[in-house]
Amino acid sequence: MAFSFSPLPLTHPEEILHDLSPFLLIHKNGRIERLVGEELSPPSTDPTTGVHSKDVQISPETGLSARIYLPETLTSQKHKLPVLIYFHGGGFVIGTAFSAMFQPYLNQLALEAQTIIVSVDYRRAPEHLYPAQYDDSWEAIEWVASHVTRNGNEPWLNDYADFERVFFGGESSGANIAHQMGMRVGLGKDLVSFSDGVKLAGIVVIHPYFWGETLLGGEVVADVKERNILEKLWRVMYPTISGLDDPLVNPGTDPNLSKLGCKKVVVFVAENDLLRDRGWYYHEVLGKSGWNGRVDIIEAKGEGHAFHLFPPFRENTTTLFKTMYSFINGDE
């Protein structure tokens, strides 16, 4: 995955129960020490893009909330924008919707793709185990869809959202969540249950955090420590998981894959990412599953995992923005 984070704090090895660096340390006394993604950014009007953002609470009971991004170029309530419900990455254990590491990318994406973005602040492991991350994400989807009557509690969605162009998306673990939310739609938890006029138009899968018992391609020769961390993170989030071929981890084992609840998917992979082969495998098995949709894939040469998050944005990130604009706005 080509991790490149700051040096780890000095900690005595005998104090550590699980060393999941560069993500987090779980101490024997129960303390959780996150090593990245803890720096936060407030909502704002971004001076570079003009994109507005604000934070909203979805569920007082669980603390579920989100950050919403709205492009400044919107000039009339008659002009509705697509909605991207976005799930951030971080191995289910680090990062939030308010982390500084996501803010520049989402500001630029809202501008470039001309879309409203709802970035979901789902609960993290290990404090909150499976299925909290997925249930929170689904609750956020239901909350967004409830605005289709134009009478919800968030004015930006009431006034500007086009609910026939709702997209799910995310990177890494967030891409996994986006796929699983699409499966929930396809298996009957349909967004149109709120009322006519809500449609899951597509899913954006960036550097997806899938895995499996059998190693693929470059995984065979990859650094053993990195592979072990990827496997351990699943068990930290879901201690009772049946194994790494559970459909939650490996969509190729899902007998219901053909029921994915949209008609188009775009997959982004990075050449130097340990998860590269999982993205290609997902593209392959989805295309062969009998699913009645179109799946495209784009590989960024010379790039590592989640490269798109970090400014200054390079040519490969610009390509990602342009592709997402075409995908979301229907310019095939």
Salt bridges, closest charged atoms under 4 A:
GLU33 OE1 - HIS27 NE2 2.72
GLU33 OE1 - ARG31 NH2 3.65
GLU38 OE2 - ARG124 NH1 3.33
ASP55 OD1 - ARG67 NE 2.61
GLU127 OE1 - ARG34 NH2 2.77
ASP135 OD1 - ARG184 NH2 2.97
ASP136 OD2 - ARG123 NE 2.84
GLU154 OE2 - LYS54 NZ 2.80
ASP162 OD2 - ARG165 NE 2.79
GLU171 OE1 - HIS308 NE2 3.35
GLU219 OE2 - ARG278 NE 2.73
ASP273 OD2 - HIS305 ND1 2.89
ASP277 OD1 - ARG276 NH1 2.97
GLU284 OE2 - LYS288 NZ 3.15
ASP296 OD2 - ARG294 NE 2.89
GLU299 OE2 - ARG276 NE 2.99
GLU299 OE2 - LYS301 NZ 3.52
GLU303 OE1 - ARG314 NH2 2.54
GLU332 OE2 - LYS264 NZ 3.21
GLU332 OE1 - ARG294 NH1 3.74
